[in-house]
Amino acid sequence: MPTIQPRFPLGATVITPGAAAAFADTNVHPAHYLQRHRHGDWGEMPPEDQASNEEALTEGYRLMSSYFIAPHTTIWVITEADRSVTTLLLPSEY
């Protein structure tokens, strides 16, 4: 369940070329999705992956969210286990 306070640090944020183009094409700002991710709104992740993210918050594992930013356009947001970097990318760029 999303919370008001951020649940973890994002570290440095980076965006891949494909994700940057997708955001530009859809006229959507990536900050909205970074905030959703940071607050524990995992987007369109299956329940088992959402549960894994909840465990990762306490165990220090990688966190991943998935969001539909437009029809047929999905963006992934991944925060590394050490919370040093968060990357916005297209699934095809993984």
C-alpha positions as CSV (number, residue, x, y, z in Angstrom):
1,M,0.0,0.0,0.0
2,P,1.5,3.4,-0.9
3,T,2.5,5.7,1.9
4,I,2.8,9.4,2.2
5,Q,6.5,9.3,3.2
6,P,9.1,8.0,0.8
7,R,9.9,4.4,1.7
8,F,13.5,4.3,0.4
9,P,16.1,6.6,-1.3
10,L,16.3,6.6,-5.1
11,G,20.1,7.4,-5.2
12,A,21.1,8.8,-8.6
13,T,18.4,8.7,-11.2
14,V,19.1,7.8,-14.8
15,I,17.0,7.3,-17.8
16,T,17.8,5.2,-20.9
17,P,17.4,6.7,-24.3
18,G,14.4,4.6,-25.1
19,A,12.6,5.5,-21.9
20,A,13.4,9.2,-22.5
21,A,12.0,9.0,-26.0
22,A,8.8,7.2,-24.7
23,F,8.2,9.9,-22.1
24,A,8.8,12.6,-24.8
25,D,6.4,10.9,-27.2
26,T,3.7,10.5,-24.6
27,N,4.2,14.0,-23.1
28,V,4.3,12.4,-19.6
29,H,6.9,13.5,-17.0
30,P,9.1,10.7,-15.5
31,A,9.1,12.4,-12.0
32,H,5.5,11.2,-11.4
33,Y,6.6,7.5,-11.8
34,L,9.7,8.0,-9.7
35,Q,7.6,9.3,-6.9
36,R,5.1,6.4,-7.2
37,H,8.0,3.9,-7.1
38,R,9.6,5.7,-4.2
39,H,6.4,5.6,-2.2
40,G,5.8,1.9,-2.7
41,D,3.2,2.1,-5.5
42,W,4.7,-0.7,-7.7
43,G,2.3,-0.1,-10.6
44,E,1.3,-3.0,-12.7
45,M,3.5,-5.6,-11.0
46,P,1.8,-9.0,-10.2
47,P,1.0,-9.6,-6.6
48,E,4.0,-12.0,-6.1
49,D,6.4,-9.3,-7.4
50,Q,4.8,-6.7,-5.2
51,A,5.3,-9.0,-2.2
52,S,9.0,-9.4,-3.3
53,N,9.4,-5.7,-3.3
54,E,7.9,-5.4,0.2
55,E,10.5,-8.0,1.3
56,A,13.2,-6.2,-0.5
57,L,12.5,-3.1,1.5
58,T,13.6,-4.8,4.7
59,E,16.2,-7.2,3.3
60,G,18.0,-4.8,1.0
61,Y,17.2,-6.3,-2.4
62,R,16.6,-4.7,-5.7
63,L,13.2,-3.0,-6.2
64,M,11.2,-2.9,-9.4
65,S,8.0,-1.2,-10.6
66,S,6.2,-1.3,-13.9
67,Y,3.9,1.4,-15.3
68,F,1.8,1.8,-18.4
69,I,2.5,5.4,-19.5
70,A,0.4,5.0,-22.7
71,P,-1.4,2.3,-24.5
72,H,1.3,-0.3,-25.6
73,T,4.0,1.6,-23.7
74,T,5.4,0.2,-20.4
75,I,8.2,1.8,-18.4
76,W,10.2,-0.1,-15.7
77,V,11.7,1.6,-12.7
78,I,14.5,-0.3,-11.0
79,T,16.3,0.7,-7.8
80,E,19.5,-1.2,-7.1
81,A,19.9,-3.2,-3.9
82,D,22.3,-0.7,-2.4
83,R,19.9,2.1,-3.3
84,S,22.7,4.0,-5.2
85,V,20.9,4.2,-8.5
86,T,17.4,4.1,-9.9
87,T,16.9,3.6,-13.6
88,L,13.9,4.3,-15.8
89,L,13.9,2.0,-18.9
90,L,11.9,0.2,-21.4
91,P,11.5,-3.6,-20.9
92,S,13.3,-4.1,-24.2
93,E,16.3,-2.2,-22.8
94,Y,16.8,-4.5,-19.8
